[in-house]
C-alpha cells in the first residue's frame, strides 16, 4: 500500500509543474520565444538530474533518500522562481528546479521496479496510482479553483503543499536492496556489456516521440488559453490523466501476459501523437481539444508502460536504474530541450498550427523506425 501512496502523491506534483511552469514564465512578462528558451534551460538541466542523481542512487542504493531530497529542493526552487524579478536568478532557479524535479520520476520508477522485481503488471498498477493521484488532485484543485493562473505565488504555494505531503509518505517507503550480479570476468567486451544494440535504437525511437510530445508539455496550456479560449488547465489535464489510468493498467497486463510487445506500444503511442496533433491543428475548439486530450492514454499511458518493459528487456538487471535514468534523460529530457527551444521559435514566427503539424510528422518517423528495425528492437539482452 505504501508504494501506491508514494506514487499517488509524488506524481501529484506534476499537476503543478507540467501545465503551470509555462504560465509562470508568461506571467513574468516573457513572450513565446523567451518561454521556449527558458523551458530549454529547465529541460536541459533536467537531463543532468536523472543521469547524475540516478548514477549516485544506483551506485549507493540511495533511491529513497534522493527522491525525498529532490522533492524538497525542486519545490523550494520552483516557489522562489515564481516570484523572482532578476533574469540571472530566474535562470539559476530554473536550473535547480529542472535538475531535481526531473530526477524524481526515474528514482521513483526505479523504486517501483525493484519492489515488484520487474513484473510489468504489478508495476503498472503501482504506477497507475500516480496517474490517479494526478486525476484526484487535479479534480480537487479544479473544484476549489486553485491555483490562480494569474498568481505565480498561488501556483508555487500549491506545489509546496503537495510536495510536503509526498515527502512525508516517502519517509515510510521501505529501503530498497541493492542488486548485484556476480559475473565471471571476460576479456570479451560483448560479454561485459550491460545493454544491447536494441536499447540504442529504442532510445532514438523514444526520443523522436518525446521530441514531439514537448509541444504538449511546453505549449499546450498556452494554445488552450490563447487559441481555443479554454482556461481551465486543471480539467484539461484531468481528462488526459483519467484516460491514461485505465490504459496504463491494461497495457501492463498485456505486456506481462505477453499478448503485446513493448515495441508495439511504443509505435502505437507515437502514431497516436500524430493523430492528436493533427486534431489540435485542424480542429480547434473545446470539444476537439478534450477529445485529443483523451489520446494521452496512448501517447503516454501505453507508451510509458511499453518503454519501462523495453528497458527491462534490453538492460541487465543490476543496471535497470541506469537504464531508466537514460530513458528519462537522453530519450525524454534531451528531446524536450530541443523541442521546447525549436517550438518556441516556431510558435513565435509561424503559429501553433505549424508547430503541431511539424511535430506530428516527427512522431511519425518514430513509427517508421519501429518498422525498419523491428527485429533488433525485439531482441532481449542475455545474461
C-alpha positions in Angstrom: 0.0 0.0 0.0 2.8 2.4 0.8 4.1 2.2 -2.8 0.7 3.1 -4.1 0.6 6.1 -1.8 4.1 7.2 -2.8 3.3 7.2 -6.5 -0.1 8.8 -5.8 1.4 11.9 -4.0 4.8 12.2 -5.7 3.1 12.1 -9.2 0.7 14.8 -8.0 3.5 17.3 -8.1 3.1 17.1 -11.9 -0.3 18.7 -11.5 1.5 22.0 -10.9 4.8 22.0 -12.7 3.9 20.4 -16.1 1.0 22.8 -17.0 1.9 25.8 -15.0 5.6 26.4 -15.5 5.0 28.0 -18.9 2.2 30.1 -17.3 4.5 31.3 -14.5 7.1 32.4 -17.1 4.4 34.1 -19.2 3.1 35.8 -16.1 6.6 37.2 -15.5 6.2 39.0 -18.8 8.1 36.8 -21.2 6.9 36.0 -24.8 6.7 32.7 -26.6 10.2 32.6 -27.8 11.7 33.5 -24.4 9.4 30.9 -22.7 10.8 28.3 -25.1 14.4 29.2 -24.3 13.7 29.2 -20.5 12.0 25.8 -20.8 15.0 24.6 -22.6 17.2 25.6 -19.6 14.7 23.7 -17.4 14.8 20.6 -19.5 18.5 20.9 -20.3 19.4 20.6 -16.6 16.6 18.1 -16.4 18.8 15.8 -18.5 21.7 16.1 -16.0 19.5 15.4 -13.0 18.4 11.9 -13.9 21.9 11.0 -15.1 23.9 12.3 -12.1 21.4 11.6 -9.4 20.4 8.3 -10.9 24.1 7.2 -11.1 24.6 8.0 -7.4 21.4 6.3 -6.5 22.3 3.1 -8.4 25.8 3.1 -7.0 24.9 3.8 -3.4 21.4 2.4 -3.3 20.0 5.8 -2.2 16.9 5.9 -4.3 14.6 6.8 -1.4 16.9 9.4 0.2 17.5 11.2 -3.1 13.8 11.1 -4.0 13.0 12.9 -0.7 15.8 15.4 -1.2 14.8 16.1 -4.9 11.2 16.7 -3.9 12.3 19.3 -1.3 14.8 21.0 -3.5 12.6 21.3 -6.6 9.5 22.6 -4.7 11.5 25.3 -2.9 13.3 26.5 -6.1 10.1 26.5 -8.1 8.3 28.6 -5.5 11.2 31.1 -5.5 11.3 31.4 -9.3 7.6 32.1 -9.4 8.1 35.5 -7.9 11.7 36.5 -8.8 12.5 39.6 -10.8 16.1 39.1 -11.6 16.8 37.5 -15.0 20.0 35.8 -13.7 18.4 34.5 -10.6 15.5 33.2 -12.7 17.9 31.1 -14.8 19.6 29.7 -11.7 16.3 28.7 -10.1 15.1 27.1 -13.4 18.3 25.1 -13.5 17.8 23.9 -9.9 14.2 23.1 -10.5 14.8 21.2 -13.7 17.8 19.3 -12.2 16.0 18.0 -9.2 12.4 17.7 -10.4 13.4 15.7 -13.5 15.4 13.3 -11.2 12.3 12.4 -9.2 10.4 10.3 -11.7 13.3 7.9 -12.6 14.2 7.5 -9.0 10.6 6.6 -8.1 10.2 4.3 -11.1 13.4 2.5 -10.1 12.0 2.0 -6.6 8.8 0.6 -8.1 10.6 -1.7 -10.5 12.8 -3.0 -7.7 9.9 -3.6 -5.4 8.0 -5.8 -7.9 11.1 -7.4 -9.5 10.3 -6.1 -13.0 6.8 -7.5 -13.1 5.1 -5.3 -15.7 1.5 -5.9 -14.5 2.4 -5.1 -10.9 4.5 -2.1 -11.8 1.8 -0.5 -14.0 -0.8 -1.0 -11.2 1.5 0.9 -8.8 2.4 3.4 -11.4 -1.2 4.0 -12.2 -1.7 5.1 -8.6 0.4 8.0 -9.7 -1.9 8.8 -12.5 -4.9 8.5 -10.2 -3.1 10.9 -7.8 -2.8 13.3 -10.7 -6.5 12.9 -11.5 -7.8 13.3 -8.0 -5.6 16.2 -7.0 -6.4 17.9 -10.3 -10.1 17.4 -9.6 -9.8 18.8 -6.1 -7.8 21.8 -7.3 -10.3 22.4 -10.1 -13.2 22.2 -7.6 -11.7 24.8 -5.3 -10.4 26.8 -8.4 -6.8 26.7 -7.3 -4.2 27.6 -8.2 -5.0 31.1 -9.6 -3.5 31.1 -13.1 -2.8 34.9 -12.7 -0.9 34.5 -9.5 2.6 32.9 -9.5 2.7 32.8 -5.7 -0.5 30.8 -5.7 1.0 28.3 -8.2 4.2 28.0 -6.2 2.3 27.6 -2.9 0.3 24.6 -4.1 3.5 22.8 -5.2 4.9 23.3 -1.8 1.8 21.8 -0.2 1.7 18.7 -2.4 5.5 18.1 -2.2 5.4 18.3 1.6 2.8 15.5 1.7 4.8 13.5 -0.7 7.9 13.8 1.4 6.0 12.6 4.5 4.8 9.5 2.6 8.2 8.7 1.2 9.7 8.5 4.7 7.6 5.3 5.2 8.7 3.6 2.0 11.0 0.6 2.7 14.6 1.0 1.9 15.3 -0.9 -1.4 18.0 -3.6 -1.5 20.9 -3.0 -3.9 21.1 -5.6 -6.7 24.4 -7.1 -7.6 25.1 -9.7 -10.2 28.2 -11.8 -9.9 29.6 -12.4 -13.4 32.7 -14.3 -14.5 35.5 -12.0 -15.7 35.8 -11.9 -19.5 38.1 -10.1 -21.9 35.3 -10.1 -24.5 33.7 -6.6 -24.4 30.4 -8.0 -25.5 30.2 -10.4 -22.5 30.6 -7.4 -20.1 28.1 -5.2 -21.9 25.1 -4.3 -19.8 22.9 -3.3 -22.7 22.3 -4.4 -26.3 22.0 -2.7 -29.7 18.3 -2.6 -29.4 18.5 -0.2 -26.5 20.3 2.4 -28.5 17.9 2.3 -31.4 15.0 2.2 -29.0 16.2 5.3 -27.3 16.3 7.1 -30.6 12.7 6.0 -31.4 11.5 7.1 -27.9 13.5 10.3 -28.3 11.7 11.3 -31.5 8.4 10.6 -30.0 9.2 12.6 -26.8 10.5 15.4 -29.0 7.0 15.7 -30.5 5.4 15.5 -27.0 7.4 18.5 -25.9 4.8 20.5 -27.8 2.2 19.3 -25.3 4.3 19.8 -22.2 5.7 23.2 -23.2 2.9 24.9 -25.2 -0.4 23.2 -24.9 -1.6 25.3 -22.0 -0.8 28.5 -23.9 -2.6 27.1 -27.0 -5.6 26.2 -24.9 -5.8 29.7 -23.4 -4.8 31.9 -26.4 -6.3 29.9 -29.4 -9.2 27.8 -28.1 -10.0 30.2 -25.2 -10.2 27.4 -22.7 -8.6 28.5 -19.4 -9.4 25.5 -17.1 -6.0 23.9 -17.4 -6.6 21.6 -14.4 -9.6 20.0 -16.1 -7.7 19.9 -19.4 -5.0 17.8 -17.8 -7.6 15.8 -15.8 -9.1 14.4 -19.0 -5.6 13.2 -20.1 -4.7 11.7 -16.8 -8.1 9.9 -16.3 -7.9 8.1 -19.6 -4.2 7.3 -19.1 -5.0 5.5 -15.8 -7.0 2.7 -17.4 -4.9 2.2 -20.5 -1.7 2.0 -18.5 -3.0 -0.8 -16.3 -4.4 -2.7 -19.3 -1.1 -2.2 -21.1 0.9 -3.7 -18.2 -1.4 -6.7 -18.1 -1.0 -7.3 -21.9 2.8 -7.0 -21.5 3.0 -9.4 -18.6 0.8 -11.9 -20.4 3.0 -11.4 -23.5 0.0 -10.6 -25.6 1.7 -7.5 -26.9 5.4 -6.5 -27.2 6.9 -3.3 -25.8 7.8 -2.1 -29.3 4.2 -2.3 -30.4 3.1 0.0 -27.6 5.9 2.5 -28.4 4.8 2.5 -32.1 1.1 2.8 -31.2 1.8 5.7 -28.8 3.9 7.5 -31.4 1.2 7.2 -34.0 -1.4 8.5 -31.5 0.7 11.6 -31.1 0.4 12.4 -34.8 -3.3 11.9 -34.7 -3.6 14.1 -31.6 -1.5 16.9 -33.0 -3.5 17.0 -36.3 -6.7 17.4 -34.2 -5.1 20.4 -32.5 -4.0 21.9 -35.8 -7.1 21.3 -38.0 -10.0 21.1 -35.4 -9.5 23.9 -32.9 -12.3 24.0 -30.4 -13.1 22.9 -26.8 -14.8 19.7 -27.8 -12.0 18.5 -30.1 -9.4 19.7 -27.6 -10.8 17.4 -25.0 -11.1 14.5 -27.4 -7.4 15.0 -28.4 -6.5 15.0 -24.7 -8.1 11.6 -24.3 -5.4 10.3 -26.7 -2.9 10.9 -24.0 -3.9 7.5 -22.8 -1.9 6.1 -25.7 0.7 8.9 -26.1 1.8 8.4 -22.5 -0.1 5.6 -20.7 0.5 2.8 -23.2 3.8 4.4 -24.3 5.3 4.6 -20.8 4.3 1.0 -19.9 6.0 -0.2 -23.1 9.1 1.9 -22.5 9.6 0.6 -19.0 9.3 -3.0 -20.2 11.5 -2.2 -23.1 14.2 -1.0 -20.8 13.9 -4.2 -18.6 14.4 -6.4 -21.7 17.3 -4.5 -23.1 19.3 -3.7 -19.9 21.0 -6.0 -17.4 19.1 -6.5 -14.2 21.6 -4.7 -12.0 21.7 -1.7 -14.3 18.0 -1.1 -14.7 18.2 2.0 -12.6 20.8 3.4 -15.0 18.6 2.3 -18.0 15.6 4.1 -16.5 17.7 7.2 -16.0 18.9 7.1 -19.6 15.3 6.8 -20.7 14.3 10.0 -18.8 17.5 11.9 -19.5 18.5 11.1 -23.1 15.3 9.9 -24.6 13.0 12.3 -22.8 14.9 15.2 -21.3 17.2 16.0 -24.3 14.4 15.8 -26.9 12.3 18.1 -24.6 15.1 20.7 -24.6 15.3 20.7 -28.4 11.6 20.5 -28.7 11.0 23.5 -26.4 13.7 25.6 -28.0 12.6 24.9 -31.6 9.0 25.0 -30.7 9.2 28.5 -29.1 10.7 29.8 -32.4 8.1 28.1 -34.5 5.1 29.4 -32.4 6.6 32.9 -32.4 7.1 33.1 -36.1 4.6 30.7 -37.7 2.0 29.9 -35.1 0.6 26.9 -33.3 -0.7 25.0 -36.4 2.8 24.8 -37.9 4.1 23.6 -34.5 1.6 20.7 -34.2 1.8 19.6 -37.9 5.6 19.5 -38.0 5.9 17.8 -34.6 3.2 15.3 -35.6 5.3 14.3 -38.6 8.4 13.8 -36.4 6.5 11.3 -34.3 5.5 9.5 -37.5 9.2 9.0 -38.2 9.5 7.1 -34.9 6.8 4.7 -36.1 8.8 4.0 -39.3 11.9 3.3 -37.2 9.9 0.7 -35.4 9.0 -1.0 -38.7 12.6 -0.8 -40.1 14.4 -2.1 -37.0 11.6 -4.4 -35.8 13.9 -7.4 -35.4 16.6 -5.7 -33.5 14.2 -3.8 -31.2 12.6 -7.1 -30.2 15.9 -8.9 -29.3 16.3 -9.2 -25.5 19.5 -9.0 -23.6 21.0 -12.3 -22.4 22.8 -12.5 -19.0 
